[in-house]
Amino acid sequence: MATTRVGISKDPRKKHGWICRWFGEYDPATEKQRRYSKAFERKRDAERFQAAKQAEFDAGATRDRPADISLEEYCKRFTDTCLRNRSQSHRACFENTITQLKAHFGADQSVRRIDRQQAEQFINSRVRVHKNGRGKDVSSWTRAQHLKHCRAMCQKAVAWRFVSENVFDQIRTGAKPTRPWHAIKPAEFQALLTVAPDARWKAIYWVLYGVGLRFGEAFNLLWSDVDFERSRIHVRNRAASEELPPFIVKADGRGGASRERSIPMPKQVADALAGWQVKAPEGVPFVLLSADRYAALQRNWSLCRAHLPREGAKKTRDWQNRDVINNVLRSVKRHARKAGLKLTAPITVHTFRKSYGQNHADNGTPMHVLQQLMGHSNIATTRAFYIQVADASERDAVTRFERLFAAPADAPPQQDVVATDAGLTPALERR
């Protein structure tokens, strides 16, 4: 008997008489194979199923039905296996999705019994419940994050052969709206520097705006990471010790450009850091921390190592890059108001990093170079900074086109003024 083929037989006694039959994998312990079948009313439906099923087997798919596992058990296995070495914030995002999955389907729900319609209903029915008990639909960005997590979990279930297909794969949530942000211009940054209260804050702003470090990267920076001789700042992982908490570069291990990197330091940044180094408190290894903030960090790190809640917290959790300091944004907003900045969107600490990327894009830095400078694992993230540049180029192209028809027919070719190292030089416009 052929045990690797899908066969078709006809049973005239039944309404759904066209039956496809196949055998499962051979079990050496019982020396048997499980039998499977599926009935159809019409022959062409049975033949279509037979061809599809046979193609799956020929491609290496298992012939046995996936093992039955509850949603509770699968989520536990996924968390223990796939999220163990992830950052605290990454695990927290997945745990939020897992909590909502179990609340929606029930912890005892069989994973392989969740179909495409149920999966789409789960994604589209997400709401955010407030403390007053009322809820509203989540943003499209949050819904897309839930879908991303569900796809990853279901794809792993396919790999582990708990399900035969990824039921979240074909769901679409629509384009995520772009969040507006205010690109800080050099003149606005200079105004911000004039109201900075001391040399430490000037160094903070220059590191954020002049090197484009993330919040955690900037405030985890050690003096040993600053190379004044070569004018470079090194962003690198740091293992935990009794004195210092760990630091993990964002997305490390998930892309070559997101790992440890060395960034050239402009002269203005080097001067600001050198000026602050003279006044920096002794015994503080962190570049941008004051003595009081370093003392608070040491207290919180000792509590974290003892598995106790940090100061002002109710629950214990793993150390995060952002735990080195707090209340930075409050001071930044106060300085922005004092400097009289006319903001078109709320300012954040991350605004300085994005402005750094936009300034490089405006000045023609190649995209792959900017990707390396900012530590993006995906160049699509870097490409977003070139959108505003593209808009300006489109307007310039329209202006040039209008000039073609505005000039007299017998007029000589117009000249554009091109900036060179030697000064302003007229250049013939290319037609």
JOWOVEN-V893362 format. One record per backbone hydrogen bond with DSSP energy under -1.0 kcal/mol. NH is the residue of the N-H (numbers start at 1). CO is the residue of the C=O. If there is no record, write none. Layout:
nh: {NH/NH}
co: {CO/CO}
//
This chain:
nh: {7/9/11/14/17/18/19/20/21/22/24/27/31/36/38/40/46/47/48/49/50/51/52/53/54/55/56/57/58/59/60/61/71/72/74/75/76/77/78/79/80/81/82/83/86/91/92/93/94/95/96/97/98/99/100/101/102/103/104/105/106/109/111/114/119/120/121/122/123/124/125/128/130/133/136/138/143/144/145/146/147/148/149/150/151/152/153/154/155/156/157/158/159/160/161/162/163/169/189/190/191/192/193/194/202/203/204/205/206/207/208/209/210/213/218/219/220/221/223/225/226/227/232/233/234/235/238/241/247/252/254/258/261/263/265/270/271/272/273/274/275/276/277/278/280/284/287/294/295/296/297/298/299/300/301/302/303/304/305/306/307/308/313/323/325/331/332/333/334/335/336/337/338/339/341/343/352/354/355/356/357/358/359/360/361/362/363/364/365/370/371/372/373/374/375/376/381/383/385/386/387/390/391/392/393/394/395/396/397/398/399/400/401/402/403/406/407/411/416/418/420/423/425/427/429}
co: {21/19/17/11/15/40/9/38/7/36/34/32/27/22/20/18/42/43/44/45/46/47/48/49/50/51/52/53/54/55/57/56/109/107/70/71/72/73/74/75/76/77/78/79/83/87/88/89/90/91/92/93/94/95/96/97/98/99/100/101/102/106/69/111/115/116/117/118/119/120/121/136/134/130/128/126/139/140/141/142/143/144/145/146/147/148/149/150/151/152/153/154/155/156/158/157/157/166/185/186/187/188/189/190/198/199/200/201/202/203/204/205/206/207/214/215/216/218/285/222/223/232/227/263/225/261/247/244/238/249/251/255/235/233/231/266/267/268/269/270/271/272/273/274/276/281/221/290/291/292/293/294/295/296/297/298/299/300/301/302/304/303/310/320/322/327/328/329/330/331/332/333/334/335/336/341/349/350/351/352/353/354/355/356/357/358/359/361/360/366/367/368/369/370/371/371/378/379/382/383/384/386/387/388/389/390/391/392/393/394/395/396/397/398/399/402/403/408/427/425/423/420/418/416/414}
//
